[in-house]
Amino acid sequence: MVKKMMPQSGEKAEFIREEKLRQLLSEESDTRLDELRAVIEKARQVKLKIYGKRLVLFAPLYISNFCINNCTYCGYRSGNFFTRGKLSTKELAEEVKILENLGHKRLALEAGEHPL
């Protein structure tokens, strides 16, 4: 089944649609693990073709540390008591400019979950 979903050599890579991915992950068969390995290998090939062997980094841009959740692993968790804050639109623009001037091209936006 997975081989039908994956592009063959020379074909253009396409995204696996959510419904097909759900079907793949829920399928019960002895070959499922091998099929999943094939998907992982194809993803590795696509990544290698796009990025090569370079390491792509994202600079974190912290927008807000307000959060209503209490996830054990997270520093933003609501159970941690500290002064919380969020960037204004102006501060956000300034931070982006600083990161651009430092040579960053990719940003990872970081924030807690909060209906501000």
Stockholm file with secondary structure:
# STOCKHOLM 1.0

chainA/1-116         MVKKMMPQSGEKAEFIREEKLRQLLSEESDTRLDELRAVIEKARQVKLKIYGKRLVLFAPLYISNFCINNCTYCGYRSGNFFTRGKLSTKELAEEVKILENLGHKRLALEAGEHPL
#=GR chainA/1-116 SS CHHHHSCCTTSCCCCCCHHHHHHHHHCCCTTHHHHHHHHHHHHHHHHHHHHTTCCCCCEEEEEECCCSCCCTTCTTCTTSCSCCCBCCHHHHHHHHHHHHHTTCCCEEEEECCCCC
#=GC SS_cons         CHHHHSCCTTSCCCCCCHHHHHHHHHCCCTTHHHHHHHHHHHHHHHHHHHHTTCCCCCEEEEEECCCSCCCTTCTTCTTSCSCCCBCCHHHHHHHHHHHHHTTCCCEEEEECCCCC
//
